[in-house]
Amino acid sequence: MQRILIAIAVLLISVGGVATAQEKPAAATKPSAPPIEASVRKLWQAYKAKDKATLSSLIDDHFRQFEEGLSAFADKKAEVNSVDEFDLISYTLSDFNLKPLGPKTALITYIAQYEGKSGGENSKAKSVFGEVWTDSGSGWKCSYMQETYVK
């Protein structure tokens, strides 16, 4: 009887080892809010500081943007150069929400309240932003941005 119990114990241990070995590998890392939110905040700070190098490093080469009041999409060059035309004086970002679209792509939405100056005129806005960020292998980059003004 003792030999049977030992045999069953050995069998259970070996089956447990096989089951463990056959477990699926961990799924690809899902994008997490803190790194992407930090990148969004870094992008806004770079814009305010007129730091074109940092701004450019956070925007994908195939970037597109559409904003209310425009008649066409803007590209990376237009977005980076827009710091020359608009002085971002202050901003507050809130209500971040992240939705993974795949292992290396995420949609992040948030509210921005900001004040700026363009052509000598001050302006204030409250907008909802929707942005698609992709992990390029060298960090998260914004590939699409949509701003919608809140009344």
C-alpha positions in Angstrom: 0.0 0.0 0.0 2.8 2.4 0.8 4.3 1.8 -2.7 1.0 2.7 -4.3 0.9 6.0 -2.3 4.4 6.8 -3.2 3.7 6.1 -6.9 0.6 8.3 -6.8 2.6 11.1 -5.1 5.4 10.9 -7.7 2.7 10.9 -10.5 1.0 13.9 -9.1 4.3 15.8 -8.7 5.3 15.0 -12.3 1.9 15.9 -13.7 2.0 19.2 -11.8 5.4 19.9 -13.3 4.1 19.1 -16.8 1.1 21.3 -16.3 3.3 24.2 -15.1 5.6 23.8 -18.1 2.6 23.9 -20.5 1.2 27.2 -19.1 0.9 29.9 -21.7 3.6 32.5 -21.6 2.5 35.9 -20.2 0.7 38.0 -22.7 2.5 41.0 -24.3 2.7 43.9 -21.9 -0.3 46.1 -22.1 0.3 49.8 -22.2 -0.1 51.3 -18.7 -1.5 54.7 -17.9 1.5 56.1 -15.9 4.1 55.9 -18.7 1.8 57.2 -21.3 0.3 59.9 -19.0 3.8 60.9 -18.1 4.6 61.2 -21.8 1.5 63.4 -22.4 2.6 65.6 -19.6 6.1 65.8 -20.9 4.7 66.8 -24.4 2.7 69.6 -22.9 5.7 70.9 -20.8 7.9 70.7 -23.9 5.3 72.7 -25.8 5.2 75.4 -23.1 9.0 75.6 -22.9 9.2 75.7 -26.7 11.5 72.7 -26.5 11.3 71.5 -30.1 13.8 68.7 -29.7 11.8 67.1 -26.9 8.5 67.8 -28.6 9.8 66.1 -31.8 11.0 63.1 -29.8 7.5 62.5 -28.4 5.7 62.8 -31.8 5.7 60.0 -34.3 7.1 60.8 -37.8 3.7 59.9 -39.3 1.8 62.1 -36.8 -1.6 63.6 -37.8 -3.7 66.1 -35.9 -7.1 67.6 -36.5 -8.4 70.6 -34.5 -11.7 72.4 -34.6 -11.6 75.4 -36.9 -8.9 73.9 -39.2 -9.7 72.7 -42.7 -6.9 70.1 -43.0 -4.8 67.7 -41.0 -1.6 69.0 -39.5 1.6 66.9 -39.5 4.6 66.5 -37.2 6.4 69.5 -38.7 3.4 71.8 -38.3 2.8 70.7 -34.7 6.5 71.2 -33.7 6.7 74.6 -35.4 3.4 75.8 -33.9 5.3 76.6 -30.7 6.6 79.6 -32.7 3.1 81.0 -33.2 1.5 80.2 -29.8 2.7 80.9 -26.3 1.3 78.4 -23.8 1.1 80.4 -20.6 -0.5 77.8 -18.3 -2.4 74.5 -18.4 -4.0 71.9 -16.2 -4.5 68.3 -17.4 -7.1 66.0 -15.7 -9.4 63.0 -16.1 -6.9 60.7 -17.9 -8.4 57.5 -19.3 -6.4 54.9 -21.1 -7.8 52.2 -23.4 -5.3 49.7 -24.8 -5.9 49.1 -28.6 -3.2 46.4 -28.8 0.1 45.5 -27.1 1.9 48.6 -28.5 -1.0 51.0 -29.1 -3.3 52.9 -26.8 -5.9 55.6 -26.9 -5.7 58.1 -24.1 -8.3 60.8 -23.4 -8.1 63.7 -21.0 -9.3 67.2 -20.4 -7.0 70.2 -20.8 -7.7 73.7 -19.5 -5.1 76.1 -20.9 -4.3 79.7 -21.5 -2.1 81.1 -24.2 -1.2 84.0 -26.4 -1.1 84.2 -30.2 -0.6 87.3 -32.3 -0.8 89.5 -29.2 -4.2 88.1 -28.2 -4.9 86.1 -25.1 -7.1 83.0 -25.3 -8.4 80.5 -22.8 -9.8 77.0 -23.7 -11.1 73.9 -22.1 -10.8 70.9 -24.5 -11.1 67.2 -24.5 -8.1 65.5 -26.2 -8.1 62.1 -27.7 -4.7 60.8 -28.6 -3.3 57.5 -30.1 0.1 56.6 -28.7 2.3 53.8 -30.1 5.3 52.1 -28.6 8.0 52.6 -31.2 10.5 50.4 -29.4 12.3 53.6 -28.2 9.4 54.8 -26.1 5.8 55.9 -26.5 5.1 58.5 -29.3 1.9 60.3 -30.1 0.7 59.3 -33.6 -2.7 61.0 -33.7 -4.2 63.9 -31.7 -7.8 65.3 -31.8 -8.8 68.3 -29.8 -12.5 69.1 -29.2 -13.4 72.4 -27.5 -15.8 72.2 -24.5 -18.3 75.1 -24.3 
